[in-house]
């Protein structure tokens, strides 16, 4: 049955509402994330995967398409926009389902086949699939749906009745995956899968479920404090207050399974005055549990970079070939295939080597590299930040006018620092304030670079620094990029475009000096500086600008004038320049730079 435009609109609205429901629980999922690496981004990656599909779906207003075909196209967009292990596995699952329901048959039996194909596609597409993860929830959902089919004809009712069972399965995931049990949490991907089903349930007017979790920093802090208490390493005042809190606190509201059990056992030890051999052994067991739990939340990350790419190739015909090429570089390898495109996820210490090797076989149309060690530091920090965006462009400039211009050109945020260059502390604050996973940052002064590099190391985001040294290069940068591209491609584009716009500065000499060719420049004369060298000078600024244009123009047709603070109150020089150079086009803007009266650019 061919759907109307309105019907497809309703389907999209429901998907968007499910996405919003998942997004509201994003931080809960992030806090559960200990497998395969505790980098606190499961919820972020799952929401980005659906968000990316929604953003890239074709507009079907002018053509008819069936519901099954729409969902198949949506699943393909999820694949190409998937993020992280959880997002990739979710996309594989949705791809498997869509391959069956593309026939537009939504009977309970066909949906049963779709769920079977979905979980099998997810298992087969995952290198070294593990039980106790989202994969287990997918398989158990299929099985429970099959059991309930005999008593119900409506697939929606069957799905609703599967949810209580899946909650029990989720509770058992720590028994299936040791790292979850040590950390005291259920699987984050599995929890995300259940939330999506609850979102579907909510869309059909059923009850919403509220869920909470403790931040990793609080878990680690409690862990450390209990361990010090049991080892008798707390100060007397701290010990007294903490013991009182421990003895009179209720553990019922603590969501972390492992921590709840440890607190209960510690309370029993503290209440028991007599210490015997059995209790000493029990104390040792608790301390061992605390150390295992700490190692789960704060492990040594062996493969640092979560690396993803899309390779478009006609030279590779199977996932196995991709595995043979890059499998040696890391773990957590997941390979997706759609036509001649391969979407690949791998944890590695050598992302550049991965990109270099696969690029021999085709074109890399998307790349992404996340520093999981940095994300993990943010995850366990007491002042963790919740990422709201995947990427941002951040510019640091002196002049307010240039700040406004860069914002209009697409910069997500701009720091205007005026006369005083920003401190490392200020830079860290500004970077974290963006609440962005990947940031490209560029400053208008090379003297800011050293502080910026240190700030980047302290920031909770992955920061890519553009080593620029003037404000015009930032304008060139913003004019040449497409923010729709991935962060690596944007950064490469920036580095290739920094010097695309030729420019010079016009300033007033504060002391006697000389031009590049040795001519004297007197104090209070005006001079033109090009490529960091004084090329001309004159007592009259208008004459100097005319001579500078004649000397530097090389076939360009547009000359842009950026006024600085010293020239802010001066009348526009554009009318006189148009008289002198009628063959050129002129534009004028306020830049607000402190040292230069004018910047002149040639395009």
C-alpha positions as CSV (number, residue, x, y, z in Angstrom):
1,X,0.0,0.0,0.0
2,X,1.4,3.4,-1.0
3,X,1.4,5.9,1.8
4,X,0.3,9.5,1.4
5,X,2.7,12.4,2.2
6,X,0.8,13.0,5.4
7,X,1.3,9.3,6.5
8,X,5.1,9.6,6.0
9,X,5.0,12.8,8.0
10,X,3.3,11.0,10.9
11,X,5.9,8.2,10.8
12,X,8.8,10.8,10.9
13,X,7.1,12.6,13.8
14,X,6.9,9.4,15.8
15,X,10.6,8.6,15.1
16,X,11.5,12.2,16.2
17,X,9.5,11.7,19.4
18,X,11.2,8.4,20.1
19,X,14.6,10.1,19.5
20,X,13.6,12.9,21.9
21,X,12.7,10.3,24.5
22,X,16.1,8.6,24.1
23,X,17.8,12.0,24.2
24,X,16.2,12.8,27.6
25,X,17.8,9.6,29.0
26,X,21.1,10.2,27.3
27,X,23.0,11.1,30.5
28,X,21.6,8.0,32.3
29,X,23.1,5.8,29.5
30,X,26.4,7.7,29.5
31,X,26.8,7.0,33.3
32,X,26.3,3.2,32.8
33,X,29.0,3.0,30.1
34,X,31.8,0.8,31.2
35,X,32.0,-1.7,28.3
36,X,34.0,-1.9,26.0
37,X,35.6,1.3,27.3
38,X,34.3,3.6,30.1
39,X,34.3,6.7,28.1
40,X,30.7,7.8,29.0
41,X,29.3,8.3,25.5
42,X,26.8,5.4,24.8
43,X,23.8,7.7,25.1
44,X,25.4,10.4,23.1
45,X,26.3,7.9,20.3
46,X,22.9,6.3,20.1
47,X,21.2,9.7,19.9
48,X,23.6,11.0,17.3
49,X,23.0,7.9,15.2
50,X,19.2,8.5,15.0
51,X,19.7,12.3,14.8
52,X,22.1,11.9,11.8
53,X,19.5,9.7,10.1
54,X,16.7,12.2,10.7
55,X,18.9,15.0,9.4
56,X,20.0,13.2,6.2
57,X,16.7,11.6,5.2
58,X,15.4,12.7,1.8
59,X,12.3,14.9,1.7
60,X,9.5,12.8,0.3
61,X,7.0,15.6,-0.1
62,X,7.0,15.3,-3.9
63,X,6.9,11.6,-4.3
64,X,5.0,8.6,-2.9
65,X,6.8,6.0,-0.9
66,X,5.6,3.0,1.2
67,X,6.2,2.9,4.9
68,X,8.4,-0.2,4.5
69,X,10.6,1.6,1.9
70,X,10.8,4.7,4.1
71,X,12.0,2.7,7.1
72,X,14.5,0.9,4.9
73,X,15.9,4.2,3.7
74,X,16.0,5.4,7.3
75,X,17.9,2.3,8.4
76,X,20.5,3.0,5.7
77,X,20.9,6.5,6.9
78,X,21.4,5.2,10.4
79,X,24.2,3.0,9.1
80,X,26.0,5.8,7.4
81,X,25.6,8.1,10.3
82,X,26.2,5.6,13.1
83,X,28.5,6.6,16.0
84,X,30.4,4.3,18.4
85,X,29.8,0.6,19.1
86,X,26.3,1.1,20.4
87,X,25.2,3.2,17.5
88,X,26.7,0.8,14.9
89,X,25.0,-2.3,16.5
90,X,21.7,-0.4,16.7
91,X,22.0,0.5,13.0
92,X,22.8,-3.1,12.1
93,X,19.7,-4.3,14.0
94,X,17.5,-1.7,12.2
95,X,19.0,-2.6,8.9
96,X,18.1,-6.3,9.4
97,X,14.5,-5.4,10.4
98,X,14.1,-3.1,7.4
99,X,15.3,-5.7,5.0
100,X,12.2,-7.8,5.9
101,X,9.5,-5.1,6.3
102,X,10.5,-3.3,3.1
103,X,7.6,-5.5,1.6
104,X,5.2,-3.3,3.7
105,X,3.9,-6.4,5.5
106,X,3.3,-5.4,9.1
107,X,1.6,-8.6,10.2
108,X,2.7,-10.1,13.5
109,X,4.4,-13.0,11.6
110,X,6.4,-10.8,9.3
111,X,7.5,-8.5,12.1
112,X,8.6,-11.7,13.9
113,X,10.8,-12.5,10.9
114,X,12.0,-8.9,10.9
115,X,13.1,-9.1,14.5
116,X,14.9,-12.4,13.8
117,X,16.7,-10.9,10.9
118,X,17.5,-7.8,12.9
119,X,19.3,-9.5,15.8
120,X,21.1,-11.9,13.5
121,X,22.3,-9.1,11.4
122,X,23.6,-7.3,14.5
123,X,25.4,-10.4,15.8
124,X,27.0,-11.2,12.4
125,X,28.1,-7.7,11.9
126,X,29.9,-7.5,15.3
127,X,33.4,-8.8,15.6
128,X,33.6,-10.9,18.8
129,X,30.0,-10.5,19.9
130,X,29.6,-10.6,23.7
131,X,26.6,-11.8,25.8
132,X,25.4,-9.3,28.4
133,X,25.3,-6.5,25.9
134,X,22.7,-4.9,23.6
135,X,22.9,-8.0,21.4
136,X,21.5,-10.1,24.2
137,X,18.5,-7.8,24.6
138,X,17.9,-7.9,20.9
139,X,17.9,-11.7,20.8
140,X,15.7,-12.1,23.9
141,X,13.3,-9.6,22.5
142,X,12.9,-11.7,19.4
143,X,12.4,-14.9,21.5
144,X,9.8,-13.3,23.8
145,X,7.9,-11.8,20.9
146,X,7.7,-15.3,19.4
147,X,6.3,-16.7,22.7
148,X,3.6,-14.1,23.0
149,X,2.5,-14.3,19.4
150,X,0.1,-17.2,20.0
151,X,-2.0,-15.1,22.4
152,X,-2.0,-11.7,20.6
153,X,-2.6,-10.5,17.1
154,X,-1.5,-6.9,17.5
155,X,2.3,-6.5,17.1
156,X,2.1,-3.3,19.2
157,X,0.5,-5.1,22.1
158,X,3.1,-7.9,21.8
159,X,6.0,-5.4,21.9
160,X,4.4,-3.7,25.0
161,X,4.2,-7.1,26.8
162,X,7.8,-7.9,26.0
163,X,9.1,-4.8,28.0
164,X,8.7,-6.2,31.5
165,X,10.6,-9.4,30.5
166,X,13.4,-7.3,28.9
167,X,13.8,-5.3,32.1
168,X,14.5,-8.6,33.9
169,X,17.0,-9.6,31.2
170,X,18.7,-6.2,31.5
171,X,19.1,-6.8,35.3
172,X,20.9,-10.1,34.5
173,X,23.4,-8.6,32.2
174,X,26.0,-8.1,35.0
175,X,25.9,-11.9,35.5
176,X,26.8,-12.4,31.8
177,X,29.6,-9.8,31.5
178,X,32.1,-9.7,34.4
179,X,33.1,-6.1,33.9
180,X,29.5,-5.0,34.4
181,X,29.2,-7.0,37.6
182,X,32.5,-5.4,38.9
183,X,31.3,-1.9,38.1
184,X,27.8,-2.6,39.5
185,X,25.8,-1.5,36.5
186,X,23.7,-3.0,33.7
187,X,24.8,-2.8,30.1
188,X,24.4,0.7,28.8
189,X,23.7,-0.4,25.2
190,X,21.1,-2.8,26.4
191,X,19.5,-0.1,28.6
192,X,19.4,2.2,25.5
193,X,17.7,-0.5,23.5
194,X,15.1,-0.9,26.2
195,X,14.6,2.9,26.4
196,X,13.9,3.0,22.6
197,X,11.2,0.3,23.1
198,X,9.8,2.3,26.0
199,X,9.8,5.3,23.7
200,X,7.7,3.4,21.2
201,X,5.5,2.3,24.1
202,X,5.2,6.0,25.2
203,X,4.3,7.0,21.7
204,X,1.3,4.7,22.0
205,X,0.2,6.4,25.2
206,X,1.5,4.0,27.7
207,X,3.3,4.9,31.0
208,X,6.7,6.5,31.0
209,X,9.4,5.1,33.3
210,X,11.8,7.4,35.1
211,X,15.3,6.1,35.6
212,X,18.3,7.5,37.4
213,X,22.0,6.6,37.9
214,X,25.0,7.8,39.9
215,X,27.8,9.7,38.1
216,X,31.0,7.8,37.9
217,X,32.8,10.4,40.0
218,X,30.5,9.8,43.0
219,X,30.8,6.0,42.6
220,X,34.6,6.3,42.7
221,X,34.6,8.8,45.6
222,X,32.3,6.5,47.7
223,X,34.5,3.5,46.7
224,X,37.7,5.2,47.8
225,X,36.2,6.5,51.1
226,X,34.8,3.1,52.1
227,X,38.2,1.5,51.2
228,X,40.0,4.0,53.4
229,X,37.5,3.5,56.2
230,X,38.0,-0.3,56.1
231,X,41.8,0.2,56.0
232,X,41.6,2.6,58.9
233,X,43.2,5.4,56.8
234,X,40.5,8.1,57.3
235,X,41.1,11.0,59.7
236,X,39.2,10.7,63.0
237,X,36.8,13.6,62.1
238,X,36.1,12.3,58.7
239,X,35.8,8.8,59.9
240,X,33.3,9.8,62.6
241,X,31.0,11.7,60.2
242,X,31.2,9.1,57.4
243,X,30.5,6.2,59.7
244,X,27.4,8.1,61.0
245,X,26.3,8.7,57.5
246,X,26.9,5.1,56.5
247,X,25.1,3.6,59.4
248,X,22.0,5.8,59.1
249,X,21.7,6.0,55.3
250,X,19.3,3.9,53.2
251,X,20.8,2.0,50.3
252,X,17.5,1.4,48.6
253,X,17.9,4.4,46.3
254,X,21.4,3.6,45.2
255,X,21.1,2.3,41.7
256,X,24.5,0.8,41.4
257,X,24.1,-2.9,42.3
258,X,27.7,-3.5,43.4
259,X,28.0,-0.4,45.5
260,X,24.7,-1.1,47.2
261,X,25.9,-4.6,48.2
262,X,29.3,-3.3,49.4
263,X,27.7,-0.6,51.6
264,X,25.3,-3.2,53.1
265,X,28.3,-5.5,54.0
266,X,30.4,-2.6,55.3
267,X,27.5,-1.5,57.6
268,X,27.4,-5.0,59.0
269,X,31.1,-5.0,59.7
270,X,31.0,-1.6,61.4
271,X,28.0,-2.6,63.6
272,X,29.8,-5.7,64.8
273,X,32.2,-4.6,67.5
274,X,34.0,-7.9,67.9
275,X,36.6,-8.5,65.2
276,X,37.4,-12.2,64.5
277,X,39.2,-14.1,61.7
278,X,36.0,-14.5,59.7
279,X,35.3,-10.8,59.8
280,X,38.9,-10.0,58.8
281,X,38.4,-12.3,55.8
282,X,35.1,-10.6,55.0
283,X,36.8,-7.2,55.2
284,X,39.5,-8.4,52.7
285,X,36.8,-9.6,50.3
286,X,35.0,-6.2,50.5
287,X,38.3,-4.4,49.8
288,X,39.0,-6.7,46.9
289,X,35.5,-6.0,45.5
290,X,36.1,-2.2,45.9
291,X,39.4,-2.5,44.0
292,X,37.8,-4.5,41.2
293,X,35.0,-2.0,41.0
294,X,37.5,0.9,40.8
295,X,39.4,-0.9,38.0
296,X,36.1,-1.3,36.0
297,X,35.4,2.4,36.2
298,X,39.0,3.6,35.8
299,X,40.9,1.0,33.7
300,X,44.0,1.3,31.6
301,X,42.8,2.0,28.1
302,X,45.0,0.1,25.8
303,X,43.6,1.3,22.5
304,X,43.2,5.1,22.8
305,X,41.2,6.3,19.8
306,X,37.7,5.4,18.8
307,X,38.1,5.6,15.0
308,X,35.4,5.5,12.3
309,X,35.4,6.0,8.6
310,X,33.3,5.4,5.4
311,X,35.3,4.0,2.5
312,X,33.8,4.2,-1.0
313,X,35.5,1.6,-3.1
314,X,35.2,-0.7,-6.1
315,X,38.3,-2.6,-5.2
316,X,36.9,-4.3,-2.1
317,X,34.1,-6.8,-2.3
318,X,33.8,-8.2,1.3
319,X,34.0,-7.2,5.0
320,X,36.7,-9.8,5.4
321,X,39.0,-7.8,3.1
322,X,38.6,-4.8,5.3
323,X,39.3,-6.9,8.3
324,X,42.5,-8.3,6.7
325,X,43.7,-4.7,6.0
326,X,43.2,-3.1,9.4
327,X,42.4,-5.8,11.9
328,X,46.0,-5.7,13.1
329,X,45.6,-2.1,14.3
330,X,43.2,-2.6,17.2
331,X,40.0,-4.1,18.5
332,X,36.2,-3.6,18.8
333,X,36.1,-3.8,15.0
334,X,32.7,-3.5,13.4
335,X,32.2,-3.3,9.6
336,X,29.0,-2.3,7.9
337,X,28.3,-2.5,4.1
338,X,25.9,-0.7,1.9
339,X,26.6,-1.0,-1.8
340,X,30.1,0.0,-2.5
341,X,30.4,1.8,0.8
342,X,31.9,0.4,4.0
343,X,31.3,2.0,7.4
344,X,34.0,0.9,9.8
345,X,34.5,1.3,13.6
346,X,37.7,0.3,15.3
347,X,39.5,1.1,18.6
348,X,43.2,1.8,17.8
349,X,46.3,3.7,18.8
350,X,47.1,4.4,15.1
351,X,44.2,6.0,13.4
352,X,46.4,7.7,10.8
353,X,47.8,4.3,9.8
354,X,44.3,2.9,9.5
355,X,43.3,5.8,7.2
356,X,46.4,5.5,5.1
357,X,46.0,1.8,4.5
358,X,42.3,1.8,3.5
359,X,42.7,4.9,1.4
360,X,44.7,2.9,-1.1
361,X,41.6,1.0,-2.0
362,X,39.2,3.9,-2.5
363,X,38.0,7.3,-1.2
364,X,37.5,8.1,2.4
365,X,34.2,10.1,2.4
366,X,34.0,10.3,6.2
367,X,36.4,10.0,9.1
368,X,36.2,10.5,12.9
369,X,38.7,10.0,15.7
370,X,37.7,10.4,19.4
371,X,40.3,10.4,22.2
372,X,38.7,7.9,24.6
373,X,41.3,8.6,27.3
374,X,40.2,12.3,27.3
375,X,36.5,11.3,27.3
376,X,37.2,8.9,30.2
377,X,38.8,11.6,32.2
378,X,35.7,13.7,31.6
379,X,33.5,10.7,32.5
380,X,35.0,10.1,35.9
381,X,35.5,13.8,36.7
382,X,33.5,15.4,39.6
383,X,32.6,18.3,37.2
384,X,31.9,16.2,34.1
385,X,30.3,18.0,31.1
386,X,27.4,16.6,29.2
387,X,28.2,16.8,25.4
388,X,25.4,18.5,23.5
389,X,27.1,18.6,20.1
390,X,29.4,16.4,18.2
391,X,31.5,19.2,16.7
392,X,32.0,23.0,17.0
393,X,34.1,25.7,15.4
394,X,35.6,28.1,18.0
395,X,37.4,31.3,17.1
396,X,39.5,33.5,19.4
397,X,40.0,37.1,18.2
398,X,40.8,40.5,19.6
399,X,38.4,42.7,17.7
400,X,34.6,42.6,18.4
401,X,33.9,43.4,14.8
402,X,35.8,40.4,13.6
403,X,34.0,38.4,16.2
404,X,30.6,39.3,14.7
405,X,31.9,38.6,11.2
406,X,33.1,35.1,12.1
407,X,29.8,34.3,13.8
408,X,28.0,35.3,10.6
409,X,30.3,33.1,8.6
410,X,29.4,30.1,10.8
411,X,31.6,30.0,13.8
412,X,29.7,28.3,16.7
413,X,31.3,30.5,19.3
414,X,33.8,33.3,19.4
415,X,35.9,34.6,22.3
416,X,36.7,38.4,21.9
417,X,39.6,39.0,24.3
418,X,40.3,42.7,23.6
419,X,43.7,44.0,24.6
420,X,44.6,41.2,27.1
421,X,45.3,37.8,25.8
422,X,43.3,35.0,27.4
423,X,44.8,32.9,30.2
424,X,44.9,29.1,30.1
425,X,42.2,29.0,32.8
426,X,39.9,31.2,30.7
427,X,40.6,29.1,27.6
428,X,39.8,25.9,29.4
429,X,36.6,27.4,30.7
430,X,35.6,28.6,27.2
431,X,36.3,25.2,25.7
432,X,34.3,23.3,28.3
433,X,31.5,25.8,28.0
434,X,30.9,24.7,24.4
435,X,29.9,21.2,25.7
436,X,31.1,19.7,22.5
437,X,32.8,16.4,21.9
438,X,35.1,17.6,19.1
439,X,36.2,21.2,18.7
440,X,38.2,23.0,16.1
441,X,39.8,26.1,17.6
442,X,41.7,28.9,15.9
443,X,43.2,32.1,17.3
444,X,44.2,35.4,15.6
445,X,47.6,35.6,17.4
446,X,50.4,33.1,17.5
447,X,51.3,34.1,21.0
448,X,48.0,32.4,22.2
449,X,49.0,29.1,20.7
450,X,51.1,27.8,23.5
451,X,48.5,28.5,26.1
452,X,45.8,27.1,23.9
453,X,47.7,23.8,23.5
454,X,48.0,23.5,27.3
455,X,44.3,24.4,27.7
456,X,43.4,21.7,25.1
457,X,45.2,19.1,27.2
458,X,43.1,20.1,30.2
459,X,39.8,20.4,28.3
460,X,37.2,17.7,28.5
461,X,36.7,17.8,24.7
462,X,38.8,16.5,21.8
463,X,40.4,19.7,20.6
464,X,41.9,20.2,17.1
465,X,44.1,23.4,17.1
466,X,44.5,25.4,13.9
467,X,48.0,27.0,14.1
468,X,46.8,30.3,12.6
469,X,48.5,33.7,13.4
470,X,46.2,36.4,12.0
471,X,42.5,37.2,11.9
472,X,42.3,37.1,8.1
473,X,43.3,33.5,8.1
474,X,40.3,32.8,10.3
475,X,38.0,34.5,7.8
476,X,39.6,32.5,5.0
477,X,39.1,29.4,7.1
478,X,35.4,30.0,7.7
479,X,34.7,30.9,4.0
480,X,36.1,27.6,2.8
481,X,34.5,25.0,5.0
482,X,31.3,23.0,5.1
483,X,30.2,22.3,8.6
484,X,28.1,19.3,7.3
485,X,31.4,17.4,6.8
486,X,33.1,15.3,9.4
487,X,35.5,16.9,11.9
488,X,38.7,15.4,10.2
489,X,37.7,16.6,6.7
490,X,36.8,20.0,8.0
491,X,40.2,20.3,9.8
492,X,42.0,19.2,6.6
493,X,40.1,21.7,4.6
494,X,41.0,24.4,7.0
495,X,44.7,23.7,6.9
496,X,44.6,23.9,3.1
497,X,42.8,27.2,3.1
498,X,44.4,29.3,5.8
499,X,46.4,31.4,3.3
500,X,43.9,31.6,0.5
501,X,43.3,35.4,1.1
502,X,46.2,37.8,0.6
503,X,46.2,40.8,2.9
504,X,48.2,43.6,4.3
505,X,47.9,45.8,7.4
506,X,48.1,49.6,7.6
507,X,49.4,51.0,10.9
508,X,51.1,54.1,12.4
509,X,54.8,53.9,13.4
510,X,55.5,54.4,17.1
511,X,59.2,54.7,16.5
512,X,61.7,55.2,13.6
513,X,62.2,52.1,11.5
514,X,62.9,51.0,7.9
515,X,61.0,49.3,5.1
516,X,62.0,45.9,3.6
517,X,64.3,47.7,1.1
518,X,65.9,49.9,3.6
519,X,63.9,53.2,3.2
520,X,63.4,55.2,6.4
521,X,60.1,55.2,8.2
522,X,59.7,58.1,10.6
523,X,57.8,57.9,13.9
524,X,54.1,58.8,13.3
525,X,54.4,57.9,9.6
526,X,51.9,55.3,8.3
527,X,53.3,52.1,6.9
528,X,52.0,49.0,5.1
529,X,53.0,45.5,6.3
530,X,52.8,42.5,4.0
531,X,54.0,39.0,4.9
532,X,55.3,40.4,8.2
533,X,57.6,42.9,6.4
534,X,57.2,46.7,6.0
535,X,56.9,47.4,2.2
536,X,55.8,51.1,2.0
537,X,55.4,54.2,4.2
538,X,53.9,57.7,3.8
539,X,52.8,60.6,6.0
540,X,49.4,60.5,4.3
541,X,47.4,57.4,5.0
542,X,45.2,57.7,1.9
543,X,48.2,58.0,-0.4
544,X,49.8,55.0,1.3
545,X,46.7,52.9,0.7
546,X,46.6,53.9,-3.0
547,X,50.3,53.0,-3.4
548,X,49.8,49.7,-1.5
549,X,46.9,48.6,-3.7
550,X,49.0,49.4,-6.9
551,X,51.9,47.4,-5.5
552,X,50.1,44.3,-4.3
553,X,47.1,43.8,-6.6
554,X,47.6,40.7,-8.8
555,X,44.5,40.3,-10.9
556,X,42.0,40.2,-8.0
557,X,38.8,42.1,-8.5
558,X,37.5,42.5,-4.9
559,X,39.3,44.6,-2.2
560,X,37.9,44.5,1.3
561,X,38.7,47.1,4.0
562,X,38.5,46.2,7.7
563,X,38.6,49.2,9.9
564,X,40.3,49.0,13.2
565,X,39.8,50.9,16.5
566,X,42.3,53.7,15.5
567,X,40.2,54.4,12.3
568,X,36.8,53.8,13.9
569,X,35.7,57.5,13.8
570,X,37.2,58.2,10.4
571,X,35.0,58.6,7.3
572,X,34.8,55.8,4.9
573,X,37.7,55.7,2.4
574,X,35.7,53.7,-0.1
575,X,34.4,56.6,-2.2
576,X,37.9,57.9,-2.9
577,X,39.2,54.5,-3.6
578,X,36.5,53.9,-6.2
579,X,37.5,57.1,-7.9
580,X,41.1,56.0,-8.0
581,X,40.4,52.4,-8.9
582,X,37.0,52.2,-10.8
583,X,37.9,48.7,-12.2
584,X,37.8,47.2,-8.7
585,X,34.9,46.3,-6.3
586,X,35.3,47.6,-2.7
587,X,33.7,46.5,0.6
588,X,34.2,47.9,4.1
589,X,33.6,46.3,7.5
590,X,34.4,47.2,11.1
591,X,36.9,44.7,12.4
592,X,37.8,46.3,15.7
593,X,41.5,45.4,15.7
594,X,43.6,47.4,18.2
595,X,47.0,47.9,16.4
596,X,46.1,48.3,12.7
597,X,44.1,51.2,11.3
598,X,43.1,49.0,8.4
599,X,43.4,45.5,7.0
600,X,43.2,45.3,3.2
601,X,42.3,41.9,1.6
602,X,42.6,41.0,-2.1
603,X,40.3,38.4,-3.6
